[in-house]
């Protein structure tokens, strides 16, 4: 077992090492430049499209509304990374890591846009007449038989990752948080999550998207309001916190208190890694949900999709980061969710702990819902649509096991498979980028002509 763990640790060090982070940033930057900054320049318009996408047009094809497609994506994206991941980045890389999380998000918007454009452009109907898509399909339909093995590898890694990062480790995070804050036994939490998640997951994408469309906006707004209360209490420290974030993105920070200090390389590494872990830009998971959207426009769905990265990292992660840095508790040596709890508790003695515990529980629960769909579509690609019922049952039964188990090795394995998903996806995005650029140019040129005629 020790030899296996050592092997996985070695692979993890490579797939989450500097080369992978450069690949993620490099492809995102290449797409952002190729799109001439369109994702960043059109954030306001993207929010307008999101609002319009609550109800599909009469001629739009797909399974769920554009709005619910984004909510399904966000249900999987907004999770433990927004609470524990941000805190870990600051604990290991210092406040400067937050700056690099922001940079990752800005280039990641172009990546997420390209993923959704390809997902809608190359999606297909399964044998039940439902739209399916994602990296494995745009590899198969966009790149041809020569690259078919890449699609299989993505689907395999996606299936395995769904049981880890999208299931057992999420259930474990909820069980641990509720046990610490409310003394609820882990087995009770596991069974409750299994029943609640099972009732949603067994209903398929329509039920998952419907629950996500209601729960995700509520949980995000509630957490943001709680975070803004913390920042209002710590308002005097906000200018200094922003200065620390910018300053230590480019200069090392010395050890102080329980903080061990961090070089610039550490700020970049942990900021980028935790940013990608949180918003999933480049991993190829989100386009699986966007492929089911009721739309006939890959470009419009791409613009809606890129908001996932903006909302997750620029908005939600920033609230967590500023709450931690303004509190000063990042100097005490804590990490993960306990550091976020400490920051909220400092500003809000009493309810602070409970706010973080409840937020973590809801975030992790919705992550389980979103990743169940991702894993199911990957499993379907490998074994056919008839096999999906077995996947759903196995996925639901794994939840209580994860809640009660010690998951250090599973965390490591899941993190590794999560990164391995990105490799075939990034290769496909780079090769299909001319298609993305062409479709984008044609779309905006067509809109310009329409305006001229008016």
C-alpha positions as CSV (number, residue, x, y, z in Angstrom):
1,X,0.0,0.0,0.0
2,X,2.9,2.4,0.8
3,X,4.4,1.6,-2.6
4,X,1.1,2.4,-4.3
5,X,0.7,5.7,-2.3
6,X,4.3,6.6,-3.2
7,X,3.5,6.0,-6.9
8,X,0.4,8.0,-6.9
9,X,2.1,10.9,-5.0
10,X,4.8,10.9,-7.7
11,X,2.2,11.1,-10.5
12,X,0.3,13.8,-8.6
13,X,3.5,15.8,-8.3
14,X,3.8,15.7,-12.1
15,X,0.2,16.3,-13.1
16,X,-0.2,19.2,-10.6
17,X,3.4,20.4,-11.1
18,X,4.7,23.4,-12.9
19,X,4.3,21.9,-16.4
20,X,0.6,21.2,-15.9
21,X,0.0,24.7,-14.4
22,X,1.8,26.2,-17.4
23,X,-0.3,24.2,-19.7
24,X,-3.5,25.3,-18.1
25,X,-2.5,28.9,-18.0
26,X,-0.9,28.7,-21.5
27,X,-3.9,27.3,-23.2
28,X,-6.2,29.8,-21.4
29,X,-4.0,32.7,-22.3
30,X,-3.7,31.5,-25.9
31,X,-7.5,31.3,-26.2
32,X,-8.0,34.7,-24.5
33,X,-5.6,36.3,-27.0
34,X,-7.1,34.5,-30.0
35,X,-10.5,35.7,-28.9
36,X,-9.1,39.3,-28.5
37,X,-10.2,39.5,-24.9
38,X,-13.9,38.9,-25.8
39,X,-14.8,36.9,-22.6
40,X,-13.5,39.7,-20.3
41,X,-15.1,42.5,-22.4
42,X,-18.5,40.8,-22.5
43,X,-19.1,39.9,-18.9
44,X,-22.1,42.3,-18.7
45,X,-23.6,40.9,-21.8
46,X,-23.1,37.3,-20.6
47,X,-25.1,38.1,-17.5
48,X,-27.9,39.4,-19.7
49,X,-27.8,36.2,-21.7
50,X,-27.9,34.2,-18.5
51,X,-31.1,36.0,-17.4
52,X,-32.7,35.5,-20.8
53,X,-31.7,31.8,-20.7
54,X,-34.1,31.0,-17.9
55,X,-36.6,30.2,-20.5
56,X,-35.5,28.6,-23.9
57,X,-36.7,29.8,-27.2
58,X,-39.3,27.9,-29.1
59,X,-36.7,26.6,-31.7
60,X,-33.9,25.8,-29.2
61,X,-32.8,22.2,-28.9
62,X,-31.6,20.6,-25.7
63,X,-32.6,19.1,-22.4
64,X,-32.4,21.9,-19.9
65,X,-32.4,25.7,-20.0
66,X,-29.2,27.7,-20.4
67,X,-29.7,29.1,-16.9
68,X,-30.0,25.6,-15.4
69,X,-27.1,24.3,-17.4
70,X,-24.9,27.0,-15.7
71,X,-26.4,26.2,-12.3
72,X,-25.7,22.5,-12.8
73,X,-22.1,23.5,-13.7
74,X,-21.9,25.8,-10.7
75,X,-23.4,23.2,-8.4
76,X,-20.3,21.0,-9.1
77,X,-17.9,24.0,-9.2
78,X,-18.8,25.9,-6.1
79,X,-17.7,23.5,-3.4
80,X,-15.1,22.8,-0.8
81,X,-12.5,24.6,-3.0
82,X,-14.3,27.9,-2.3
83,X,-13.9,27.4,1.5
84,X,-11.1,25.0,2.2
85,X,-9.2,25.4,-1.1
86,X,-8.8,29.2,-0.8
87,X,-7.7,28.9,2.8
88,X,-5.1,26.3,1.8
89,X,-3.7,28.5,-0.9
90,X,-3.2,31.4,1.5
91,X,-1.8,29.2,4.2
92,X,0.8,27.7,1.8
93,X,1.4,30.6,-0.6
94,X,0.6,33.7,1.4
95,X,-1.9,36.4,0.4
96,X,-0.2,36.7,-3.0
97,X,-1.7,33.4,-3.9
98,X,-5.1,35.2,-4.2
99,X,-3.8,37.5,-7.0
100,X,-2.8,34.4,-9.0
101,X,-6.2,32.8,-8.4
102,X,-7.7,36.0,-10.0
103,X,-5.3,35.7,-12.9
104,X,-6.2,32.1,-13.4
105,X,-9.9,33.0,-13.4
106,X,-9.4,35.7,-16.1
107,X,-7.6,33.4,-18.5
108,X,-9.9,30.5,-17.4
109,X,-13.0,32.4,-18.6
110,X,-11.7,31.9,-22.2
111,X,-11.0,28.3,-21.5
112,X,-14.5,27.7,-20.1
113,X,-16.0,29.7,-23.0
114,X,-14.2,27.5,-25.6
115,X,-15.2,24.3,-23.7
116,X,-18.9,25.2,-23.9
117,X,-18.7,26.3,-27.6
118,X,-17.2,23.0,-28.5
119,X,-19.6,21.1,-26.3
120,X,-22.7,22.5,-28.1
121,X,-21.0,22.5,-31.5
122,X,-20.1,18.8,-31.4
123,X,-22.8,17.3,-29.1
124,X,-25.0,14.4,-30.3
125,X,-28.1,12.6,-29.4
126,X,-27.9,9.2,-27.6
127,X,-30.1,6.2,-28.3
128,X,-32.8,7.7,-26.1
129,X,-32.8,10.9,-28.1
130,X,-31.2,13.1,-25.4
131,X,-28.3,15.5,-26.1
132,X,-25.0,14.4,-24.7
133,X,-21.6,16.1,-25.1
134,X,-18.4,17.2,-23.4
135,X,-14.7,16.7,-24.2
136,X,-15.1,13.0,-25.2
137,X,-17.7,14.0,-27.8
138,X,-15.8,17.0,-29.2
139,X,-12.7,14.9,-29.4
140,X,-14.6,12.2,-31.3
141,X,-16.7,14.5,-33.5
142,X,-14.3,17.4,-33.9
143,X,-10.9,15.6,-34.1
144,X,-11.9,12.3,-35.7
145,X,-10.9,8.7,-35.2
146,X,-7.2,9.5,-34.9
147,X,-7.8,11.0,-31.5
148,X,-10.5,8.7,-30.4
149,X,-8.3,7.3,-27.6
150,X,-8.1,10.7,-26.0
151,X,-11.8,10.8,-25.6
152,X,-11.8,7.3,-24.0
153,X,-9.0,8.4,-21.6
154,X,-11.0,11.5,-20.6
155,X,-14.2,9.5,-20.0
156,X,-12.2,6.9,-17.9
157,X,-10.5,9.6,-15.8
158,X,-13.8,11.5,-15.4
159,X,-15.7,8.4,-14.2
160,X,-13.0,7.6,-11.6
161,X,-12.7,11.3,-10.5
162,X,-16.5,11.5,-10.0
163,X,-16.4,8.8,-7.2
164,X,-13.5,10.7,-5.6
165,X,-13.5,14.4,-5.9
166,X,-17.2,14.5,-6.7
167,X,-18.5,12.0,-4.1
168,X,-16.6,10.4,-1.3
169,X,-14.4,13.4,-0.4
170,X,-17.4,15.7,-0.5
171,X,-19.4,13.5,1.8
172,X,-16.4,13.2,4.1
173,X,-16.1,17.0,4.2
174,X,-19.8,17.4,5.2
175,X,-19.6,14.7,7.8
176,X,-16.5,16.1,9.3
177,X,-17.9,19.7,9.4
178,X,-21.2,18.6,11.0
179,X,-19.5,16.3,13.5
180,X,-17.2,19.2,14.6
181,X,-19.8,21.9,14.8
182,X,-23.0,20.0,15.7
183,X,-21.8,16.6,17.1
184,X,-23.7,14.7,14.4
185,X,-22.3,11.2,13.9
186,X,-20.7,10.7,10.6
187,X,-22.8,7.6,9.7
188,X,-26.0,9.7,10.3
189,X,-24.7,12.4,7.9
190,X,-23.7,9.8,5.3
191,X,-27.2,8.2,5.3
192,X,-29.0,11.5,5.1
193,X,-26.9,12.7,2.2
194,X,-27.4,9.3,0.5
195,X,-31.2,9.6,0.8
196,X,-31.3,13.2,-0.3
197,X,-28.8,12.9,-3.1
198,X,-30.3,9.6,-4.3
199,X,-33.8,11.2,-4.6
200,X,-32.3,13.8,-6.9
201,X,-29.7,11.8,-8.8
202,X,-32.0,8.9,-9.7
203,X,-34.2,11.4,-11.5
204,X,-31.6,12.3,-14.1
205,X,-30.4,15.6,-15.5
206,X,-33.9,17.3,-15.4
207,X,-34.2,16.8,-11.7
208,X,-30.5,17.6,-11.0
209,X,-30.7,20.8,-13.0
210,X,-34.1,21.7,-11.4
211,X,-32.7,21.4,-7.9
212,X,-29.4,23.1,-8.8
213,X,-31.4,26.0,-10.4
214,X,-33.0,26.7,-7.0
215,X,-30.3,25.7,-4.5
216,X,-27.2,27.2,-6.2
217,X,-28.4,30.8,-6.4
218,X,-29.7,30.6,-2.8
219,X,-26.5,29.1,-1.3
220,X,-24.2,31.4,-3.2
221,X,-26.1,34.6,-2.2
222,X,-26.4,33.5,1.4
223,X,-22.7,32.8,1.7
224,X,-21.8,36.1,0.0
225,X,-24.1,38.0,2.4
226,X,-22.4,36.3,5.4
227,X,-19.0,37.1,3.9
228,X,-19.9,40.7,3.3
229,X,-21.0,41.0,6.9
230,X,-17.5,39.8,8.0
231,X,-15.9,42.3,5.6
232,X,-18.1,45.1,6.9
233,X,-16.9,44.3,10.4
234,X,-13.3,44.2,9.2
235,X,-13.7,47.1,6.8
236,X,-10.7,49.0,8.2
237,X,-8.3,46.2,7.2
238,X,-9.5,45.8,3.6
239,X,-7.0,48.3,2.0
240,X,-4.1,46.6,3.8
241,X,-5.4,43.2,2.8
242,X,-5.6,44.2,-0.9
243,X,-2.1,45.7,-0.7
244,X,-0.8,42.4,0.8
245,X,-2.4,40.4,-2.0
246,X,-0.9,42.5,-4.7
247,X,2.5,43.1,-3.1
248,X,3.2,39.4,-2.2
249,X,2.1,38.2,-5.7
250,X,5.5,39.5,-6.8
251,X,7.6,39.6,-3.6
252,X,8.3,36.9,-1.0
253,X,6.7,37.1,2.4
254,X,8.6,36.3,5.6
255,X,7.6,33.9,8.3
256,X,5.4,35.4,11.0
257,X,3.5,33.8,13.9
258,X,2.4,30.4,12.7
259,X,2.9,31.3,9.1
260,X,6.0,29.6,7.6
261,X,6.6,32.3,4.9
262,X,6.3,31.8,1.2
263,X,8.3,32.5,-2.0
264,X,6.7,34.0,-5.1
265,X,6.9,30.6,-6.7
266,X,4.8,29.2,-3.9
267,X,2.2,32.0,-4.3
268,X,2.0,31.3,-8.0
269,X,1.8,27.5,-7.7
270,X,-0.8,27.3,-4.9
271,X,-2.8,30.3,-6.3
272,X,-3.1,28.7,-9.8
273,X,-3.6,25.1,-8.5
274,X,-6.3,26.0,-6.0
275,X,-7.9,28.4,-8.5
276,X,-8.2,25.7,-11.1
277,X,-9.4,23.2,-8.5
278,X,-12.1,25.6,-7.5
279,X,-13.4,26.9,-10.9
280,X,-12.5,23.7,-12.9
281,X,-11.6,25.8,-16.0
282,X,-9.7,23.4,-18.3
283,X,-10.6,20.2,-16.5
284,X,-13.4,19.5,-19.0
285,X,-16.2,18.8,-16.5
286,X,-18.4,21.9,-17.0
287,X,-19.0,21.4,-20.8
288,X,-20.7,18.1,-20.0
289,X,-23.5,20.1,-18.4
290,X,-23.5,22.9,-21.0
291,X,-23.9,20.3,-23.8
292,X,-27.4,19.6,-22.5
293,X,-28.5,23.3,-22.7
294,X,-31.5,24.3,-24.7
295,X,-29.8,26.5,-27.3
296,X,-28.9,26.5,-30.9
297,X,-26.0,28.9,-30.4
298,X,-22.7,27.6,-29.3
299,X,-21.4,31.1,-28.8
300,X,-24.2,32.3,-26.5
301,X,-23.9,29.2,-24.4
302,X,-20.1,29.7,-24.3
303,X,-20.7,33.2,-22.9
304,X,-23.1,31.9,-20.3
305,X,-20.6,29.2,-19.4
306,X,-17.7,31.6,-18.8
307,X,-19.7,33.2,-16.0
308,X,-19.1,30.0,-14.0
309,X,-15.4,30.9,-13.6
310,X,-16.2,34.5,-12.9
311,X,-18.8,33.8,-10.2
312,X,-16.8,31.0,-8.6
313,X,-13.4,32.6,-8.4
314,X,-13.7,36.4,-8.8
315,X,-16.8,36.6,-6.6
316,X,-17.2,33.7,-4.2
317,X,-13.5,32.8,-3.7
318,X,-12.6,36.5,-3.2
319,X,-15.1,36.8,-0.4
320,X,-13.5,33.9,1.4
321,X,-10.0,35.2,0.7
322,X,-10.7,38.7,1.9
323,X,-12.4,37.4,5.0
324,X,-9.3,35.4,5.9
325,X,-6.7,38.1,5.1
326,X,-8.6,40.9,6.8
327,X,-9.0,38.8,9.9
328,X,-5.2,38.3,10.3
329,X,-5.9,34.6,11.2
330,X,-3.8,33.4,8.3
331,X,-0.7,34.1,10.4
332,X,-1.8,31.6,13.1
333,X,-0.8,28.4,11.2
334,X,-4.2,27.0,10.5
335,X,-5.2,25.7,7.0
336,X,-8.2,24.4,5.1
337,X,-11.8,24.8,6.3
338,X,-10.6,25.4,9.9
339,X,-8.8,28.6,8.8
340,X,-12.0,29.9,7.1
341,X,-14.0,29.0,10.2
342,X,-11.4,30.8,12.4
343,X,-11.7,34.0,10.2
344,X,-15.5,34.0,10.4
345,X,-15.5,33.2,14.1
346,X,-13.2,36.1,14.8
347,X,-15.6,38.6,13.2
348,X,-18.8,36.8,14.2
349,X,-18.2,34.9,17.6
350,X,-20.7,32.2,17.9
351,X,-22.5,32.0,14.5
352,X,-19.2,32.2,12.5
353,X,-18.4,28.5,12.9
354,X,-22.0,27.5,12.1
355,X,-22.1,29.6,8.9
356,X,-19.0,28.0,7.5
357,X,-20.1,24.5,8.5
358,X,-23.6,24.9,6.9
359,X,-22.1,26.5,3.8
360,X,-19.6,23.7,3.5
361,X,-22.3,21.1,3.8
362,X,-24.6,22.7,1.1
363,X,-21.6,23.4,-1.2
364,X,-20.4,19.8,-0.9
365,X,-24.0,18.4,-1.4
366,X,-24.5,20.3,-4.6
367,X,-21.1,19.2,-5.8
368,X,-22.2,15.6,-5.4
369,X,-25.2,16.3,-7.5
370,X,-23.3,18.0,-10.3
371,X,-20.5,15.5,-10.4
372,X,-23.0,12.6,-10.5
373,X,-24.1,13.9,-13.9
374,X,-20.5,14.4,-15.1
375,X,-19.5,10.9,-14.1
376,X,-22.7,9.4,-15.5
377,X,-22.1,10.9,-19.0
378,X,-18.5,9.7,-18.9
379,X,-19.6,6.2,-17.9
380,X,-22.3,6.3,-20.6
381,X,-19.6,7.1,-23.2
382,X,-17.6,4.1,-22.2
383,X,-20.4,1.5,-21.7
384,X,-23.6,2.8,-23.3
385,X,-26.8,4.5,-22.0
386,X,-28.3,1.3,-20.6
387,X,-25.4,1.0,-18.1
388,X,-26.1,4.4,-16.5
389,X,-28.6,3.0,-14.0
390,X,-25.8,0.9,-12.5
391,X,-23.6,3.9,-12.3
392,X,-26.3,5.9,-10.4
393,X,-26.8,3.2,-7.9
394,X,-23.1,2.7,-7.3
395,X,-22.6,6.5,-7.0
396,X,-25.3,6.8,-4.4
397,X,-24.1,3.8,-2.4
398,X,-20.6,5.3,-2.3
399,X,-21.8,8.4,-0.4
400,X,-22.1,6.9,3.2
401,X,-18.8,5.0,2.7
402,X,-17.1,8.3,2.0
403,X,-18.7,10.0,4.9
404,X,-17.3,7.4,7.4
405,X,-13.9,6.5,5.9
406,X,-10.5,8.0,6.3
407,X,-9.8,9.4,2.9
408,X,-6.2,10.7,2.8
409,X,-5.3,8.3,0.0
410,X,-8.7,8.8,-1.8
411,X,-8.1,12.5,-1.7
412,X,-4.7,12.0,-3.3
413,X,-6.1,9.6,-5.9
414,X,-9.1,11.9,-6.7
415,X,-6.9,14.9,-7.0
416,X,-4.7,13.0,-9.5
417,X,-7.5,11.8,-11.6
418,X,-9.0,15.3,-11.6
419,X,-5.7,16.6,-13.1
420,X,-5.5,13.8,-15.6
421,X,-8.9,14.8,-17.0
422,X,-7.4,18.1,-18.0
423,X,-4.7,16.7,-20.3
424,X,-6.9,15.3,-23.1
425,X,-9.2,18.2,-22.7
426,X,-6.5,20.9,-23.1
427,X,-5.1,19.0,-26.1
428,X,-8.5,19.0,-27.8
429,X,-9.1,22.7,-27.0
430,X,-5.8,23.7,-28.5
431,X,-6.5,21.7,-31.7
432,X,-10.1,22.9,-32.0
433,X,-9.2,26.6,-31.2
434,X,-9.4,27.6,-34.9
435,X,-13.0,26.4,-34.9
436,X,-13.8,28.4,-31.8
437,X,-12.2,31.5,-33.2
438,X,-14.0,31.1,-36.5
439,X,-17.5,30.5,-34.9
440,X,-16.9,33.5,-32.7
441,X,-15.9,35.8,-35.5
442,X,-18.9,34.7,-37.6
443,X,-21.3,35.2,-34.7
444,X,-20.3,38.8,-33.9
445,X,-20.0,39.7,-37.6
446,X,-23.5,38.4,-38.1
447,X,-24.7,40.5,-35.2
448,X,-22.9,43.6,-36.6
449,X,-24.6,43.1,-40.0
450,X,-28.0,42.8,-38.3
451,X,-27.5,46.1,-36.4
452,X,-26.3,47.8,-39.6
453,X,-29.6,46.7,-41.4
454,X,-31.6,48.2,-38.6
